């Protein structure tokens, strides 16, 4: 009887050990599968972000190409000219060029090359130029068509505030005017 109990005990212990080992292996396999899925999701997210950046870079090149043609050829500029018709042609061409500079800054932000604070700093420098400010005022109607919650509209409002602060500043040290936003 003692031998049976001993054998049954050993058998029970072996079965429990086997069950524990099997459970442990299943848990480890589950963890590996979860980790592999997490890595796959991360890889897909990175690929999507890279594709979006490539698309933004392509869009920026296309925008510049189209604007360059419009700047070089007034007959092409007429296609996209939404400025007041009393503005002389040379001034409208300057506005198109100013738009190219602003859109370049905007694309740098969208591509993640500049953060919001850096965007602000570059905008502060860019809008020191009176022609840039004229362009900004002349293009106010174009910005009014943007969705209020869009990045472009939000950054536009930030530039509006920045220009107001620059106009009201009692210092020639434009680089210290305003409080750069933080992300």
C-alpha positions as CSV (number, residue, x, y, z in Angstrom):
1,X,0.0,0.0,0.0
2,X,2.8,2.3,0.8
3,X,4.4,1.6,-2.5
4,X,1.1,2.5,-4.3
5,X,0.8,5.7,-2.4
6,X,4.4,6.5,-3.1
7,X,4.0,5.7,-6.8
8,X,0.7,7.7,-6.9
9,X,2.4,10.6,-5.2
10,X,5.3,10.5,-7.7
11,X,2.9,10.2,-10.5
12,X,0.8,13.1,-9.2
13,X,4.0,15.2,-8.7
14,X,5.2,14.4,-12.3
15,X,1.7,15.3,-13.7
16,X,1.7,18.6,-11.7
17,X,5.3,19.4,-12.9
18,X,4.3,18.6,-16.5
19,X,1.2,20.8,-16.1
20,X,3.3,23.6,-14.7
21,X,5.9,23.3,-17.4
22,X,3.3,23.2,-20.1
23,X,1.5,26.3,-18.6
24,X,4.8,28.1,-18.4
25,X,5.7,27.4,-22.0
26,X,2.2,28.5,-23.1
27,X,2.6,31.7,-21.1
28,X,6.0,32.3,-22.6
29,X,4.7,31.6,-26.1
30,X,1.8,34.0,-25.4
31,X,4.2,36.7,-24.3
32,X,6.4,36.2,-27.4
33,X,3.3,36.4,-29.6
34,X,2.1,39.6,-27.9
35,X,5.6,41.1,-28.2
36,X,5.8,40.2,-31.9
37,X,2.4,41.8,-32.5
38,X,3.5,44.9,-30.6
39,X,6.7,45.1,-32.7
40,X,4.7,44.5,-35.9
41,X,2.3,47.4,-35.0
42,X,5.2,49.7,-34.2
43,X,6.9,48.8,-37.5
44,X,3.6,49.6,-39.4
45,X,3.3,52.9,-37.5
46,X,6.8,53.8,-38.5
47,X,6.2,52.9,-42.1
48,X,3.0,55.0,-42.2
49,X,4.8,57.9,-40.7
50,X,7.6,57.6,-43.3
51,X,5.1,57.4,-46.1
52,X,3.3,60.5,-44.8
53,X,6.6,62.4,-44.6
54,X,7.4,61.3,-48.2
55,X,4.0,62.5,-49.3
56,X,4.5,65.9,-47.5
57,X,7.9,66.3,-49.1
58,X,6.3,65.5,-52.5
59,X,3.5,68.0,-51.8
60,X,6.0,70.7,-50.9
61,X,8.0,70.1,-54.1
62,X,4.8,70.3,-56.1
63,X,3.7,73.5,-54.4
64,X,7.0,75.1,-55.1
65,X,7.0,74.0,-58.7
66,X,3.5,75.4,-59.3
67,X,4.3,78.6,-57.5
68,X,7.5,79.0,-59.4
69,X,5.7,78.8,-62.6
70,X,3.1,81.3,-61.5
71,X,5.8,83.7,-60.3
72,X,7.7,83.4,-63.6
73,X,4.6,83.7,-65.8
74,X,1.9,86.3,-65.0
75,X,-0.6,84.5,-67.2
76,X,-0.3,81.4,-65.0
77,X,-0.4,83.5,-61.8
78,X,-3.8,84.7,-62.9
79,X,-5.1,81.2,-62.3
80,X,-4.4,81.3,-58.6
81,X,-4.6,85.0,-58.0
82,X,-7.2,85.7,-55.3
83,X,-5.7,89.1,-54.2
84,X,-7.4,92.4,-54.7
85,X,-7.3,93.3,-58.4
86,X,-6.0,96.8,-57.6
87,X,-2.7,95.3,-56.3
88,X,-0.1,95.7,-59.0
89,X,1.2,92.6,-60.8
90,X,4.7,92.9,-59.4
91,X,3.3,93.1,-55.8
92,X,1.1,90.0,-56.4
93,X,4.1,88.1,-57.6
94,X,5.9,89.1,-54.4
95,X,2.9,87.8,-52.5
96,X,3.1,84.5,-54.3
97,X,6.8,84.3,-53.3
98,X,6.0,85.2,-49.7
99,X,3.4,82.5,-49.7
100,X,6.1,80.0,-50.8
101,X,8.3,81.0,-47.9
102,X,5.4,80.7,-45.4
103,X,4.2,77.4,-46.8
104,X,7.8,76.1,-46.6
105,X,7.8,76.9,-42.9
106,X,4.5,75.3,-42.5
107,X,5.6,72.1,-44.3
108,X,8.7,72.0,-42.1
109,X,6.4,72.0,-39.1
110,X,4.1,69.4,-40.6
111,X,7.0,67.1,-41.4
112,X,8.1,67.2,-37.8
113,X,11.4,68.9,-38.7
114,X,10.4,71.9,-36.6
115,X,8.4,71.9,-33.4
116,X,5.8,74.6,-32.6
117,X,8.4,76.7,-30.7
118,X,10.9,76.5,-33.6
119,X,8.1,77.4,-36.0
120,X,7.3,80.4,-33.9
121,X,10.9,81.5,-33.9
122,X,11.3,81.3,-37.7
123,X,7.9,83.0,-38.2
124,X,9.1,85.8,-35.9
125,X,12.1,86.3,-38.1
126,X,10.2,85.9,-41.4
127,X,7.5,88.5,-40.4
128,X,10.1,91.2,-39.7
129,X,9.8,91.9,-43.4
130,X,7.1,94.5,-44.3
131,X,6.3,92.6,-47.6
132,X,5.6,89.4,-45.6
133,X,3.3,91.4,-43.4
134,X,1.5,92.9,-46.4
135,X,1.2,89.4,-47.9
136,X,-0.2,88.1,-44.6
137,X,-2.8,90.9,-44.5
138,X,-3.7,90.4,-48.2
139,X,-4.2,86.6,-47.7
140,X,-6.4,87.0,-44.7
141,X,-9.5,85.9,-46.7
142,X,-7.7,82.7,-47.8
143,X,-7.0,81.8,-44.2
144,X,-10.6,82.5,-43.2
145,X,-11.7,79.5,-45.3
146,X,-9.7,77.0,-43.3
147,X,-11.3,74.7,-40.7
148,X,-10.8,76.5,-37.4
149,X,-9.5,73.3,-35.7
150,X,-6.9,72.6,-38.4
151,X,-3.2,72.9,-37.8
152,X,-2.9,75.5,-40.6
153,X,-5.7,77.7,-39.0
154,X,-4.1,77.3,-35.6
155,X,-0.7,78.3,-36.8
156,X,-2.2,81.1,-38.8
157,X,-3.8,82.5,-35.6
158,X,-0.5,82.1,-33.8
159,X,1.1,84.2,-36.6
160,X,-1.7,86.8,-36.3
161,X,-0.9,87.1,-32.6
162,X,2.8,87.3,-33.2
163,X,2.4,90.1,-35.8
164,X,0.2,92.0,-33.3
165,X,2.9,91.6,-30.6
166,X,5.6,92.7,-33.0
167,X,3.6,95.8,-33.9
168,X,3.0,96.7,-30.3
169,X,6.5,96.0,-29.1
170,X,8.5,98.9,-27.8
171,X,11.8,97.3,-28.6
172,X,13.9,96.9,-31.7
173,X,15.0,93.5,-30.4
174,X,12.4,91.6,-32.4
175,X,13.9,88.2,-31.4
176,X,12.7,88.6,-27.8
177,X,9.1,89.7,-28.7
178,X,6.3,87.3,-27.8
179,X,6.2,84.1,-25.8
180,X,7.0,81.0,-28.0
181,X,4.4,78.3,-27.5
182,X,5.5,75.0,-26.2
183,X,4.3,71.7,-27.7
